[in-house]
């Protein structure tokens, strides 16, 4: 916990405002709200995920 308290504020400054994955006080619901606001402004989105690497890291298989 002590390490998290020291490291988290350092890395938080590097993240973009639209980044929601594994961040404190952010959720999938907040991400969806953010996307909806941006789409209403006319912003187009491309989402790129590496499903295989994620599942492998979590110890799962397709």
mmCIF file of the N, C-alpha and C atoms, coordinates in Angstrom:
data_MODEL
# 
_entry.id   MODEL 
# 
loop_
_atom_site.group_PDB 
_atom_site.id 
_atom_site.type_symbol 
_atom_site.label_atom_id 
_atom_site.label_alt_id 
_atom_site.label_comp_id 
_atom_site.label_asym_id 
_atom_site.label_entity_id 
_atom_site.label_seq_id 
_atom_site.pdbx_PDB_ins_code 
_atom_site.Cartn_x 
_atom_site.Cartn_y 
_atom_site.Cartn_z 
_atom_site.occupancy 
_atom_site.B_iso_or_equiv 
_atom_site.pdbx_formal_charge 
_atom_site.auth_seq_id 
_atom_site.auth_comp_id 
_atom_site.auth_asym_id 
_atom_site.auth_atom_id 
_atom_site.pdbx_PDB_model_num 
ATOM 1   N N  . UNK A 1 1  ? 0.822   -1.191  0.000   1.00 0.00 ? 1  UNK A N  1 
ATOM 2   C CA . UNK A 1 1  ? 0.000   0.000   0.000   1.00 0.00 ? 1  UNK A CA 1 
ATOM 3   C C  . UNK A 1 1  ? 0.871   1.261   0.000   1.00 0.00 ? 1  UNK A C  1 
ATOM 4   N N  . UNK A 1 2  ? 1.955   1.226   0.743   1.00 0.00 ? 2  UNK A N  1 
ATOM 5   C CA . UNK A 1 2  ? 2.838   2.400   0.802   1.00 0.00 ? 2  UNK A CA 1 
ATOM 6   C C  . UNK A 1 2  ? 3.450   2.690   -0.569  1.00 0.00 ? 2  UNK A C  1 
ATOM 7   N N  . UNK A 1 3  ? 3.831   1.632   -1.267  1.00 0.00 ? 3  UNK A N  1 
ATOM 8   C CA . UNK A 1 3  ? 4.406   1.807   -2.606  1.00 0.00 ? 3  UNK A CA 1 
ATOM 9   C C  . UNK A 1 3  ? 3.378   2.434   -3.539  1.00 0.00 ? 3  UNK A C  1 
ATOM 10  N N  . UNK A 1 4  ? 2.146   1.939   -3.479  1.00 0.00 ? 4  UNK A N  1 
ATOM 11  C CA . UNK A 1 4  ? 1.067   2.482   -4.308  1.00 0.00 ? 4  UNK A CA 1 
ATOM 12  C C  . UNK A 1 4  ? 0.870   3.969   -4.023  1.00 0.00 ? 4  UNK A C  1 
ATOM 13  N N  . UNK A 1 5  ? 0.900   4.355   -2.779  1.00 0.00 ? 5  UNK A N  1 
ATOM 14  C CA . UNK A 1 5  ? 0.688   5.750   -2.399  1.00 0.00 ? 5  UNK A CA 1 
ATOM 15  C C  . UNK A 1 5  ? 1.785   6.656   -2.935  1.00 0.00 ? 5  UNK A C  1 
ATOM 16  N N  . UNK A 1 6  ? 2.987   6.121   -3.086  1.00 0.00 ? 6  UNK A N  1 
ATOM 17  C CA . UNK A 1 6  ? 4.106   6.917   -3.592  1.00 0.00 ? 6  UNK A CA 1 
ATOM 18  C C  . UNK A 1 6  ? 4.101   6.949   -5.118  1.00 0.00 ? 6  UNK A C  1 
ATOM 19  N N  . UNK A 1 7  ? 3.907   5.800   -5.745  1.00 0.00 ? 7  UNK A N  1 
ATOM 20  C CA . UNK A 1 7  ? 4.030   5.691   -7.199  1.00 0.00 ? 7  UNK A CA 1 
ATOM 21  C C  . UNK A 1 7  ? 2.817   6.227   -7.953  1.00 0.00 ? 7  UNK A C  1 
ATOM 22  N N  . UNK A 1 8  ? 1.631   5.991   -7.425  1.00 0.00 ? 8  UNK A N  1 
ATOM 23  C CA . UNK A 1 8  ? 0.410   6.361   -8.147  1.00 0.00 ? 8  UNK A CA 1 
ATOM 24  C C  . UNK A 1 8  ? 0.362   7.838   -8.559  1.00 0.00 ? 8  UNK A C  1 
ATOM 25  N N  . UNK A 1 9  ? 0.620   8.783   -7.684  1.00 0.00 ? 9  UNK A N  1 
ATOM 26  C CA . UNK A 1 9  ? 0.564   10.193  -8.110  1.00 0.00 ? 9  UNK A CA 1 
ATOM 27  C C  . UNK A 1 9  ? 1.585   10.538  -9.196  1.00 0.00 ? 9  UNK A C  1 
ATOM 28  N N  . UNK A 1 10 ? 2.701   9.853   -9.207  1.00 0.00 ? 10 UNK A N  1 
ATOM 29  C CA . UNK A 1 10 ? 3.731   10.106  -10.222 1.00 0.00 ? 10 UNK A CA 1 
ATOM 30  C C  . UNK A 1 10 ? 3.214   9.706   -11.595 1.00 0.00 ? 10 UNK A C  1 
ATOM 31  N N  . UNK A 1 11 ? 2.638   8.511   -11.700 1.00 0.00 ? 11 UNK A N  1 
ATOM 32  C CA . UNK A 1 11 ? 2.159   8.019   -12.983 1.00 0.00 ? 11 UNK A CA 1 
ATOM 33  C C  . UNK A 1 11 ? 0.858   8.684   -13.414 1.00 0.00 ? 11 UNK A C  1 
ATOM 34  N N  . UNK A 1 12 ? 0.029   9.078   -12.480 1.00 0.00 ? 12 UNK A N  1 
ATOM 35  C CA . UNK A 1 12 ? -1.242  9.723   -12.814 1.00 0.00 ? 12 UNK A CA 1 
ATOM 36  C C  . UNK A 1 12 ? -1.046  10.977  -13.654 1.00 0.00 ? 12 UNK A C  1 
ATOM 37  N N  . UNK A 1 13 ? 0.024   11.700  -13.434 1.00 0.00 ? 13 UNK A N  1 
ATOM 38  C CA . UNK A 1 13 ? 0.261   12.934  -14.187 1.00 0.00 ? 13 UNK A CA 1 
ATOM 39  C C  . UNK A 1 13 ? 0.538   12.662  -15.657 1.00 0.00 ? 13 UNK A C  1 
ATOM 40  N N  . UNK A 1 14 ? 0.987   11.445  -16.004 1.00 0.00 ? 14 UNK A N  1 
ATOM 41  C CA . UNK A 1 14 ? 1.304   11.099  -17.393 1.00 0.00 ? 14 UNK A CA 1 
ATOM 42  C C  . UNK A 1 14 ? 0.094   10.633  -18.195 1.00 0.00 ? 14 UNK A C  1 
ATOM 43  N N  . UNK A 1 15 ? -0.973  10.218  -17.531 1.00 0.00 ? 15 UNK A N  1 
ATOM 44  C CA . UNK A 1 15 ? -2.137  9.683   -18.234 1.00 0.00 ? 15 UNK A CA 1 
ATOM 45  C C  . UNK A 1 15 ? -2.967  10.799  -18.859 1.00 0.00 ? 15 UNK A C  1 
ATOM 46  N N  . UNK A 1 16 ? -3.556  10.493  -19.989 1.00 0.00 ? 16 UNK A N  1 
ATOM 47  C CA . UNK A 1 16 ? -4.471  11.422  -20.654 1.00 0.00 ? 16 UNK A CA 1 
ATOM 48  C C  . UNK A 1 16 ? -5.786  11.444  -19.872 1.00 0.00 ? 16 UNK A C  1 
ATOM 49  N N  . UNK A 1 17 ? -6.514  12.541  -19.991 1.00 0.00 ? 17 UNK A N  1 
ATOM 50  C CA . UNK A 1 17 ? -7.784  12.679  -19.288 1.00 0.00 ? 17 UNK A CA 1 
ATOM 51  C C  . UNK A 1 17 ? -8.791  11.612  -19.721 1.00 0.00 ? 17 UNK A C  1 
ATOM 52  N N  . UNK A 1 18 ? -8.703  11.163  -20.960 1.00 0.00 ? 18 UNK A N  1 
ATOM 53  C CA . UNK A 1 18 ? -9.632  10.156  -21.467 1.00 0.00 ? 18 UNK A CA 1 
ATOM 54  C C  . UNK A 1 18 ? -9.260  8.732   -21.129 1.00 0.00 ? 18 UNK A C  1 
ATOM 55  N N  . UNK A 1 19 ? -8.220  8.538   -20.348 1.00 0.00 ? 19 UNK A N  1 
ATOM 56  C CA . UNK A 1 19 ? -7.792  7.190   -19.963 1.00 0.00 ? 19 UNK A CA 1 
ATOM 57  C C  . UNK A 1 19 ? -8.516  6.758   -18.684 1.00 0.00 ? 19 UNK A C  1 
ATOM 58  N N  . UNK A 1 20 ? -9.167  5.594   -18.742 1.00 0.00 ? 20 UNK A N  1 
ATOM 59  C CA . UNK A 1 20 ? -9.961  5.160   -17.600 1.00 0.00 ? 20 UNK A CA 1 
ATOM 60  C C  . UNK A 1 20 ? -9.522  3.812   -17.029 1.00 0.00 ? 20 UNK A C  1 
ATOM 61  N N  . UNK A 1 21 ? -8.705  3.058   -17.726 1.00 0.00 ? 21 UNK A N  1 
ATOM 62  C CA . UNK A 1 21 ? -8.359  1.711   -17.279 1.00 0.00 ? 21 UNK A CA 1 
ATOM 63  C C  . UNK A 1 21 ? -7.495  1.685   -16.029 1.00 0.00 ? 21 UNK A C  1 
ATOM 64  N N  . UNK A 1 22 ? -7.966  1.002   -15.012 1.00 0.00 ? 22 UNK A N  1 
ATOM 65  C CA . UNK A 1 22 ? -7.220  0.765   -13.771 1.00 0.00 ? 22 UNK A CA 1 
ATOM 66  C C  . UNK A 1 22 ? -6.723  2.053   -13.119 1.00 0.00 ? 22 UNK A C  1 
ATOM 67  N N  . UNK A 1 23 ? -7.565  3.069   -13.106 1.00 0.00 ? 23 UNK A N  1 
ATOM 68  C CA . UNK A 1 23 ? -7.187  4.334   -12.496 1.00 0.00 ? 23 UNK A CA 1 
ATOM 69  C C  . UNK A 1 23 ? -8.075  4.630   -11.308 1.00 0.00 ? 23 UNK A C  1 
ATOM 70  N N  . UNK A 1 24 ? -7.523  5.299   -10.293 1.00 0.00 ? 24 UNK A N  1 
ATOM 71  C CA . UNK A 1 24 ? -8.315  5.598   -9.101  1.00 0.00 ? 24 UNK A CA 1 
ATOM 72  C C  . UNK A 1 24 ? -9.480  6.535   -9.407  1.00 0.00 ? 24 UNK A C  1 
ATOM 73  N N  . UNK A 1 25 ? -10.608 6.241   -8.794  1.00 0.00 ? 25 UNK A N  1 
ATOM 74  C CA . UNK A 1 25 ? -11.821 7.055   -8.918  1.00 0.00 ? 25 UNK A CA 1 
ATOM 75  C C  . UNK A 1 25 ? -12.334 7.139   -10.352 1.00 0.00 ? 25 UNK A C  1 
ATOM 76  N N  . UNK A 1 26 ? -12.053 6.117   -11.159 1.00 0.00 ? 26 UNK A N  1 
ATOM 77  C CA . UNK A 1 26 ? -12.562 6.057   -12.529 1.00 0.00 ? 26 UNK A CA 1 
ATOM 78  C C  . UNK A 1 26 ? -13.184 4.689   -12.741 1.00 0.00 ? 26 UNK A C  1 
ATOM 79  N N  . UNK A 1 27 ? -14.221 4.674   -13.568 1.00 0.00 ? 27 UNK A N  1 
ATOM 80  C CA . UNK A 1 27 ? -14.921 3.412   -13.788 1.00 0.00 ? 27 UNK A CA 1 
ATOM 81  C C  . UNK A 1 27 ? -15.311 3.287   -15.252 1.00 0.00 ? 27 UNK A C  1 
ATOM 82  N N  . UNK A 1 28 ? -15.854 2.119   -15.598 1.00 0.00 ? 28 UNK A N  1 
ATOM 83  C CA . UNK A 1 28 ? -16.342 1.927   -16.962 1.00 0.00 ? 28 UNK A CA 1 
ATOM 84  C C  . UNK A 1 28 ? -17.515 2.853   -17.244 1.00 0.00 ? 28 UNK A C  1 
ATOM 85  N N  . UNK A 1 29 ? -18.289 3.186   -16.236 1.00 0.00 ? 29 UNK A N  1 
ATOM 86  C CA . UNK A 1 29 ? -19.413 4.100   -16.424 1.00 0.00 ? 29 UNK A CA 1 
ATOM 87  C C  . UNK A 1 29 ? -18.914 5.509   -16.768 1.00 0.00 ? 29 UNK A C  1 
ATOM 88  N N  . UNK A 1 30 ? -17.870 5.939   -16.112 1.00 0.00 ? 30 UNK A N  1 
ATOM 89  C CA . UNK A 1 30 ? -17.271 7.240   -16.418 1.00 0.00 ? 30 UNK A CA 1 
ATOM 90  C C  . UNK A 1 30 ? -16.692 7.261   -17.822 1.00 0.00 ? 30 UNK A C  1 
ATOM 91  N N  . UNK A 1 31 ? -16.105 6.147   -18.237 1.00 0.00 ? 31 UNK A N  1 
ATOM 92  C CA . UNK A 1 31 ? -15.545 6.059   -19.588 1.00 0.00 ? 31 UNK A CA 1 
ATOM 93  C C  . UNK A 1 31 ? -16.649 6.184   -20.634 1.00 0.00 ? 31 UNK A C  1 
ATOM 94  N N  . UNK A 1 32 ? -17.771 5.525   -20.395 1.00 0.00 ? 32 UNK A N  1 
ATOM 95  C CA . UNK A 1 32 ? -18.885 5.596   -21.336 1.00 0.00 ? 32 UNK A CA 1 
ATOM 96  C C  . UNK A 1 32 ? -19.453 7.013   -21.394 1.00 0.00 ? 32 UNK A C  1 
ATOM 97  N N  . UNK A 1 33 ? -19.575 7.670   -20.249 1.00 0.00 ? 33 UNK A N  1 
ATOM 98  C CA . UNK A 1 33 ? -20.048 9.066   -20.239 1.00 0.00 ? 33 UNK A CA 1 
ATOM 99  C C  . UNK A 1 33 ? -19.103 9.956   -21.044 1.00 0.00 ? 33 UNK A C  1 
ATOM 100 N N  . UNK A 1 34 ? -17.804 9.752   -20.848 1.00 0.00 ? 34 UNK A N  1 
ATOM 101 C CA . UNK A 1 34 ? -16.794 10.539  -21.562 1.00 0.00 ? 34 UNK A CA 1 
ATOM 102 C C  . UNK A 1 34 ? -16.924 10.323  -23.072 1.00 0.00 ? 34 UNK A C  1 
ATOM 103 N N  . UNK A 1 35 ? -17.057 9.079   -23.483 1.00 0.00 ? 35 UNK A N  1 
ATOM 104 C CA . UNK A 1 35 ? -17.184 8.766   -24.907 1.00 0.00 ? 35 UNK A CA 1 
ATOM 105 C C  . UNK A 1 35 ? -18.432 9.424   -25.485 1.00 0.00 ? 35 UNK A C  1 
ATOM 106 N N  . UNK A 1 36 ? -19.548 9.323   -24.784 1.00 0.00 ? 36 UNK A N  1 
ATOM 107 C CA . UNK A 1 36 ? -20.797 9.925   -25.282 1.00 0.00 ? 36 UNK A CA 1 
ATOM 108 C C  . UNK A 1 36 ? -20.674 11.438  -25.438 1.00 0.00 ? 36 UNK A C  1 
ATOM 109 N N  . UNK A 1 37 ? -20.028 12.097  -24.475 1.00 0.00 ? 37 UNK A N  1 
ATOM 110 C CA . UNK A 1 37 ? -19.827 13.556  -24.578 1.00 0.00 ? 37 UNK A CA 1 
ATOM 111 C C  . UNK A 1 37 ? -18.994 13.895  -25.808 1.00 0.00 ? 37 UNK A C  1 
ATOM 112 N N  . UNK A 1 38 ? -17.919 13.139  -26.020 1.00 0.00 ? 38 UNK A N  1 
ATOM 113 C CA . UNK A 1 38 ? -17.030 13.420  -27.149 1.00 0.00 ? 38 UNK A CA 1 
ATOM 114 C C  . UNK A 1 38 ? -17.706 13.139  -28.484 1.00 0.00 ? 38 UNK A C  1 
ATOM 115 N N  . UNK A 1 39 ? -18.477 12.064  -28.562 1.00 0.00 ? 39 UNK A N  1 
ATOM 116 C CA . UNK A 1 39 ? -19.183 11.743  -29.806 1.00 0.00 ? 39 UNK A CA 1 
ATOM 117 C C  . UNK A 1 39 ? -20.185 12.840  -30.150 1.00 0.00 ? 39 UNK A C  1 
ATOM 118 N N  . UNK A 1 40 ? -20.858 13.380  -29.146 1.00 0.00 ? 40 UNK A N  1 
ATOM 119 C CA . UNK A 1 40 ? -21.805 14.475  -29.384 1.00 0.00 ? 40 UNK A CA 1 
ATOM 120 C C  . UNK A 1 40 ? -21.095 15.704  -29.945 1.00 0.00 ? 40 UNK A C  1 
ATOM 121 N N  . UNK A 1 41 ? -19.810 15.858  -29.593 1.00 0.00 ? 41 UNK A N  1 
ATOM 122 C CA . UNK A 1 41 ? -19.020 16.976  -30.129 1.00 0.00 ? 41 UNK A CA 1 
ATOM 123 C C  . UNK A 1 41 ? -18.528 16.697  -31.546 1.00 0.00 ? 41 UNK A C  1 
ATOM 124 N N  . UNK A 1 42 ? -18.709 15.440  -32.015 1.00 0.00 ? 42 UNK A N  1 
ATOM 125 C CA . UNK A 1 42 ? -18.267 15.084  -33.358 1.00 0.00 ? 42 UNK A CA 1 
ATOM 126 C C  . UNK A 1 42 ? -16.929 14.377  -33.399 1.00 0.00 ? 42 UNK A C  1 
ATOM 127 N N  . UNK A 1 43 ? -16.417 13.983  -32.264 1.00 0.00 ? 43 UNK A N  1 
ATOM 128 C CA . UNK A 1 43 ? -15.132 13.283  -32.213 1.00 0.00 ? 43 UNK A CA 1 
ATOM 129 C C  . UNK A 1 43 ? -15.346 11.819  -32.594 1.00 0.00 ? 43 UNK A C  1 
ATOM 130 N N  . UNK A 1 44 ? -14.457 11.273  -33.408 1.00 0.00 ? 44 UNK A N  1 
ATOM 131 C CA . UNK A 1 44 ? -14.519 9.865   -33.784 1.00 0.00 ? 44 UNK A CA 1 
ATOM 132 C C  . UNK A 1 44 ? -13.517 9.084   -32.947 1.00 0.00 ? 44 UNK A C  1 
ATOM 133 N N  . UNK A 1 45 ? -13.871 7.863   -32.617 1.00 0.00 ? 45 UNK A N  1 
ATOM 134 C CA . UNK A 1 45 ? -13.045 7.052   -31.728 1.00 0.00 ? 45 UNK A CA 1 
ATOM 135 C C  . UNK A 1 45 ? -12.580 5.773   -32.410 1.00 0.00 ? 45 UNK A C  1 
ATOM 136 N N  . UNK A 1 46 ? -11.345 5.389   -32.102 1.00 0.00 ? 46 UNK A N  1 
ATOM 137 C CA . UNK A 1 46 ? -10.814 4.092   -32.489 1.00 0.00 ? 46 UNK A CA 1 
ATOM 138 C C  . UNK A 1 46 ? -10.303 3.454   -31.219 1.00 0.00 ? 46 UNK A C  1 
ATOM 139 N N  . UNK A 1 47 ? -10.776 2.250   -30.939 1.00 0.00 ? 47 UNK A N  1 
ATOM 140 C CA . UNK A 1 47 ? -10.354 1.541   -29.741 1.00 0.00 ? 47 UNK A CA 1 
ATOM 141 C C  . UNK A 1 47 ? -9.537  0.335   -30.175 1.00 0.00 ? 47 UNK A C  1 
ATOM 142 N N  . UNK A 1 48 ? -8.358  0.204   -29.631 1.00 0.00 ? 48 UNK A N  1 
ATOM 143 C CA . UNK A 1 48 ? -7.467  -0.887  -29.984 1.00 0.00 ? 48 UNK A CA 1 
ATOM 144 C C  . UNK A 1 48 ? -7.107  -1.649  -28.714 1.00 0.00 ? 48 UNK A C  1 
ATOM 145 N N  . UNK A 1 49 ? -7.476  -2.916  -28.662 1.00 0.00 ? 49 UNK A N  1 
ATOM 146 C CA . UNK A 1 49 ? -7.122  -3.726  -27.502 1.00 0.00 ? 49 UNK A CA 1 
ATOM 147 C C  . UNK A 1 49 ? -6.447  -5.009  -27.968 1.00 0.00 ? 49 UNK A C  1 
ATOM 148 N N  . UNK A 1 50 ? -5.567  -5.502  -27.157 1.00 0.00 ? 50 UNK A N  1 
ATOM 149 C CA . UNK A 1 50 ? -4.887  -6.759  -27.441 1.00 0.00 ? 50 UNK A CA 1 
ATOM 150 C C  . UNK A 1 50 ? -5.512  -7.818  -26.543 1.00 0.00 ? 50 UNK A C  1 
ATOM 151 N N  . UNK A 1 51 ? -6.617  -8.383  -27.000 1.00 0.00 ? 51 UNK A N  1 
ATOM 152 C CA . UNK A 1 51 ? -7.379  -9.349  -26.210 1.00 0.00 ? 51 UNK A CA 1 
ATOM 153 C C  . UNK A 1 51 ? -6.540  -10.569 -25.835 1.00 0.00 ? 51 UNK A C  1 
ATOM 154 N N  . UNK A 1 52 ? -5.783  -11.083 -26.777 1.00 0.00 ? 52 UNK A N  1 
ATOM 155 C CA . UNK A 1 52 ? -4.998  -12.288 -26.516 1.00 0.00 ? 52 UNK A CA 1 
ATOM 156 C C  . UNK A 1 52 ? -3.980  -12.057 -25.408 1.00 0.00 ? 52 UNK A C  1 
ATOM 157 N N  . UNK A 1 53 ? -3.262  -10.948 -25.481 1.00 0.00 ? 53 UNK A N  1 
ATOM 158 C CA . UNK A 1 53 ? -2.255  -10.653 -24.456 1.00 0.00 ? 53 UNK A CA 1 
ATOM 159 C C  . UNK A 1 53 ? -2.911  -10.419 -23.104 1.00 0.00 ? 53 UNK A C  1 
ATOM 160 N N  . UNK A 1 54 ? -4.058  -9.771  -23.096 1.00 0.00 ? 54 UNK A N  1 
ATOM 161 C CA . UNK A 1 54 ? -4.766  -9.514  -21.841 1.00 0.00 ? 54 UNK A CA 1 
ATOM 162 C C  . UNK A 1 54 ? -5.209  -10.811 -21.202 1.00 0.00 ? 54 UNK A C  1 
ATOM 163 N N  . UNK A 1 55 ? -5.821  -11.685 -21.997 1.00 0.00 ? 55 UNK A N  1 
ATOM 164 C CA . UNK A 1 55 ? -6.297  -12.962 -21.458 1.00 0.00 ? 55 UNK A CA 1 
ATOM 165 C C  . UNK A 1 55 ? -5.142  -13.841 -21.008 1.00 0.00 ? 55 UNK A C  1 
ATOM 166 N N  . UNK A 1 56 ? -4.038  -13.795 -21.739 1.00 0.00 ? 56 UNK A N  1 
ATOM 167 C CA . UNK A 1 56 ? -2.862  -14.580 -21.344 1.00 0.00 ? 56 UNK A CA 1 
ATOM 168 C C  . UNK A 1 56 ? -2.327  -14.081 -20.005 1.00 0.00 ? 56 UNK A C  1 
ATOM 169 N N  . UNK A 1 57 ? -2.270  -12.771 -19.843 1.00 0.00 ? 57 UNK A N  1 
ATOM 170 C CA . UNK A 1 57 ? -1.793  -12.179 -18.598 1.00 0.00 ? 57 UNK A CA 1 
ATOM 171 C C  . UNK A 1 57 ? -2.689  -12.580 -17.437 1.00 0.00 ? 57 UNK A C  1 
ATOM 172 N N  . UNK A 1 58 ? -3.983  -12.666 -17.685 1.00 0.00 ? 58 UNK A N  1 
ATOM 173 C CA . UNK A 1 58 ? -4.937  -13.026 -16.639 1.00 0.00 ? 58 UNK A CA 1 
ATOM 174 C C  . UNK A 1 58 ? -5.023  -14.547 -16.431 1.00 0.00 ? 58 UNK A C  1 
ATOM 175 N N  . UNK A 1 59 ? -4.295  -15.305 -17.253 1.00 0.00 ? 59 UNK A N  1 
ATOM 176 C CA . UNK A 1 59 ? -4.293  -16.765 -17.125 1.00 0.00 ? 59 UNK A CA 1 
ATOM 177 C C  . UNK A 1 59 ? -5.508  -17.413 -17.750 1.00 0.00 ? 59 UNK A C  1 
ATOM 178 N N  . UNK A 1 60 ? -6.094  -16.771 -18.758 1.00 0.00 ? 60 UNK A N  1 
ATOM 179 C CA . UNK A 1 60 ? -7.278  -17.299 -19.428 1.00 0.00 ? 60 UNK A CA 1 
ATOM 180 C C  . UNK A 1 60 ? -6.942  -17.627 -20.881 1.00 0.00 ? 60 UNK A C  1 
ATOM 181 N N  . UNK A 1 61 ? -7.834  -18.361 -21.482 1.00 0.00 ? 61 UNK A N  1 
ATOM 182 C CA . UNK A 1 61 ? -7.686  -18.666 -22.903 1.00 0.00 ? 61 UNK A CA 1 
ATOM 183 C C  . UNK A 1 61 ? -8.973  -18.340 -23.624 1.00 0.00 ? 61 UNK A C  1 
ATOM 184 N N  . UNK A 1 62 ? -8.849  -18.077 -24.943 1.00 0.00 ? 62 UNK A N  1 
ATOM 185 C CA . UNK A 1 62 ? -10.038 -17.744 -25.750 1.00 0.00 ? 62 UNK A CA 1 
ATOM 186 C C  . UNK A 1 62 ? -10.960 -18.918 -25.825 1.00 0.00 ? 62 UNK A C  1 
# 
